[in-house]
Amino acid sequence: MHEAGDVREAWGRVTAWLERHDPGVFAALGGPGSQAAISQAELRMGLELPREMRQWLLANDIDAGRQPDVQSCLVALGCDVAIPGGHLLLGLTDIQRVYLSQMALEKMQPSADPDYPLWRREWVPIAAERDGLYGTFLDTLNGTIGTWAEAYGPEEGEYASLFAFFQDAADRLEGVSSGDWRGPGRPARSRQLDPRPEDEPIRLWARTNGYLVNDRGRIPAAIREAYEVSRR
């Protein structure tokens, strides 16, 4: 397990490969981020980003100078980079959108086990699917990388650092092995939260009608009520 390293070196390997082999994706990474934009994002989210994440966002902020459309998905500007987990890499705008959405969902649907919430305020997304139901986060308290998925509990400590995460991404792109970059992980507790089969028609109706369903085994009361009204 590798914990130390300069994230700029690891991220530089990723961008160097993309520049040579996939210039379209390289161009989509955007230009450098700004200290001012990072500080504003920290204020909005109510936390301080670790140095590694700041260094990465200052090198490339995918969302710099761009604004999402009004009708866009939760992840409006993400970039399709070949990273572990296969999610869209996020820029600062989408990071805030997904973070605030996850915080709102945790408040609306708190975990039955307070020691293992479905989202913690210190987790900051760095990659996600368009609907935000799956993704990768950085723990701002210890710098480790974890993942979350619909109807499953989060997996913490999958990578020891953002540096390790991007080193693994670069290894995959380059087709080499420079080490085992996986983190310590946690005891197996990625249990499914037992979604009820009878709720499946509600989930299908909700997605068809433009509702964001991140039920993780539960249907929000407001969506359930709207579904019942639609059947009258």
C-alpha positions in Angstrom: 0.0 0.0 0.0 1.4 3.4 -1.0 0.2 6.4 0.9 2.8 9.1 0.1 3.3 10.8 -3.2 2.7 14.0 -5.2 -0.7 13.9 -6.8 0.6 16.2 -9.5 3.0 13.5 -10.6 0.3 10.8 -10.8 -2.2 13.1 -12.5 0.5 14.2 -14.9 0.9 10.6 -16.0 -2.8 10.4 -16.8 -2.9 13.7 -18.7 0.3 12.8 -20.6 -1.2 9.6 -21.8 -4.4 11.3 -22.8 -2.6 14.0 -24.7 -0.8 11.4 -26.8 -3.5 8.8 -27.3 -6.9 10.5 -26.7 -6.6 14.2 -27.5 -10.4 14.7 -27.4 -10.7 13.6 -23.8 -7.5 15.5 -23.0 -9.1 18.7 -24.3 -12.3 18.0 -22.3 -10.2 18.1 -19.0 -10.2 21.9 -19.3 -7.6 24.3 -18.1 -6.2 25.1 -14.6 -8.6 25.8 -11.7 -8.4 28.8 -9.5 -7.8 29.4 -5.8 -10.8 31.7 -5.7 -13.2 29.1 -7.1 -11.9 26.4 -4.7 -12.3 28.7 -1.7 -15.9 29.5 -2.8 -16.7 25.8 -3.2 -15.3 25.2 0.3 -17.6 27.8 1.7 -20.6 26.4 0.0 -19.9 22.9 1.1 -18.8 23.9 4.6 -15.5 22.1 4.6 -11.8 22.4 3.7 -10.4 20.4 0.8 -7.1 18.6 1.5 -3.9 19.7 -0.2 -3.9 16.8 -2.7 -7.3 17.7 -4.0 -6.5 21.4 -4.3 -3.4 20.5 -6.3 -5.4 18.3 -8.7 -8.1 20.9 -9.2 -5.6 23.7 -9.7 -3.9 21.6 -12.4 -7.3 20.8 -14.2 -10.8 21.9 -13.3 -13.0 20.2 -15.8 -15.8 22.7 -15.1 -13.8 25.9 -15.2 -15.6 28.6 -17.2 -18.6 26.3 -17.9 -22.1 26.3 -16.5 -24.6 23.4 -16.5 -27.8 23.7 -18.5 -31.0 24.1 -16.5 -32.3 20.7 -17.6 -29.0 18.9 -17.2 -28.5 15.8 -15.1 -27.0 16.0 -11.6 -23.6 15.4 -13.1 -23.8 18.0 -15.9 -20.2 18.5 -17.0 -18.3 15.3 -16.0 -15.5 14.0 -18.2 -15.3 10.4 -19.4 -11.8 9.5 -18.4 -10.7 5.8 -17.9 -10.4 5.9 -14.1 -11.0 3.1 -11.5 -14.7 2.5 -11.1 -15.5 3.8 -14.6 -17.4 6.9 -13.4 -17.3 10.4 -14.9 -14.5 12.5 -13.4 -15.9 15.6 -11.8 -14.9 19.3 -11.9 -15.6 21.8 -9.2 -19.1 22.6 -10.2 -20.3 19.0 -10.3 -18.4 18.2 -7.1 -20.5 20.7 -5.3 -23.8 19.6 -7.0 -23.2 15.9 -6.1 -22.0 16.7 -2.6 -25.0 18.9 -1.7 -27.3 16.3 -3.2 -25.8 13.5 -1.2 -26.0 15.6 2.0 -29.6 16.3 1.3 -30.4 12.6 0.7 -28.6 11.6 3.9 -30.7 14.2 5.8 -33.9 13.0 4.2 -33.1 9.3 4.5 -30.8 8.9 7.5 -29.1 5.5 7.9 -30.7 3.2 10.5 -27.1 2.7 11.9 -25.7 6.1 12.9 -22.2 4.6 13.0 -22.4 3.8 9.3 -24.3 6.6 7.6 -24.9 6.4 3.8 -23.0 9.7 3.5 -20.7 11.7 5.7 -20.2 15.5 5.5 -16.4 15.0 5.2 -16.7 12.9 2.0 -16.3 14.8 -1.2 -17.2 13.2 -4.6 -14.5 13.2 -7.3 -16.3 10.9 -9.8 -19.9 9.9 -10.3 -22.5 8.6 -12.8 -24.8 11.2 -14.4 -27.6 10.6 -11.8 -25.2 10.6 -8.8 -26.3 7.1 -7.8 -22.8 5.7 -8.0 -19.5 7.3 -7.5 -16.1 7.7 -5.9 -15.4 10.1 -3.0 -12.4 11.4 -1.1 -12.5 11.5 2.7 -11.2 14.9 3.6 -10.3 13.8 7.2 -7.8 11.1 6.2 -7.3 11.5 2.5 -8.5 8.0 1.5 -10.7 7.2 -1.4 -13.9 5.2 -1.2 -17.0 4.5 -3.3 -20.8 4.5 -3.0 -23.6 2.8 -4.9 -27.3 2.7 -5.0 -28.8 0.2 -2.5 -25.3 -0.6 -1.0 -23.4 0.9 1.9 -20.3 2.9 1.0 -16.9 1.2 0.8 -14.2 3.2 2.5 -10.4 3.0 2.1 -10.3 1.5 -1.3 -7.3 3.7 -2.1 -4.9 5.2 0.5 -4.9 8.6 -1.3 -5.8 10.6 -4.4 -2.2 10.0 -5.5 -2.7 6.2 -5.3 -6.0 6.5 -7.1 -4.5 8.4 -10.1 -1.4 6.1 -10.1 -3.6 3.1 -10.6 -5.5 5.0 -13.3 -2.2 5.8 -15.1 -1.1 2.2 -14.8 -4.3 1.0 -16.4 -3.9 3.5 -19.3 -0.3 2.7 -19.8 -0.7 -1.0 -19.5 2.0 -1.3 -16.8 2.1 -2.2 -13.1 4.0 0.2 -10.9 2.7 -1.2 -7.6 -0.3 -2.3 -5.7 -2.2 1.0 -5.2 -5.2 -0.4 -3.5 -6.0 0.8 0.0 -6.6 -1.2 3.2 -10.4 -1.3 2.7 -12.7 -2.1 5.5 -14.3 -5.3 6.9 -16.9 -6.5 4.5 -20.1 -4.6 5.2 -21.1 -3.7 1.7 -24.5 -5.2 2.4 -27.5 -4.6 0.2 -30.2 -2.7 2.0 -32.9 -5.1 0.9 -35.1 -3.0 -1.5 -38.6 -4.3 -1.6 -39.7 -6.0 -4.9 -43.1 -4.4 -4.6 -41.5 -0.9 -4.8 -40.0 -1.6 -8.3 -43.0 -0.1 -10.1 -42.6 3.1 -8.1 -38.9 3.3 -9.0 -39.7 2.8 -12.7 -42.5 5.4 -12.6 -40.2 7.9 -10.8 -37.4 7.6 -13.3 -39.8 7.8 -16.3 -41.3 11.0 -14.9 -38.0 12.7 -14.2 -37.7 12.1 -10.4 -34.2 11.5 -9.0 -34.5 8.2 -7.2 -31.5 7.5 -4.9 -33.5 5.2 -2.7 -30.7 2.8 -1.6 -33.5 0.4 -0.7 -36.1 3.0 0.3 -38.5 5.2 -1.6 -38.7 8.8 -0.4 -42.2 9.6 0.9 -42.7 12.5 -1.5 -42.1 10.2 -4.5 -44.3 7.5 -3.1 -47.2 10.0 -2.6 -46.8 11.4 -6.1 -47.0 7.9 -7.5 -50.2 7.1 -5.6 -51.7 10.4 -6.8 -50.8 9.5 -10.4 -52.8 6.3 -10.2 -56.0 7.9 -9.0 
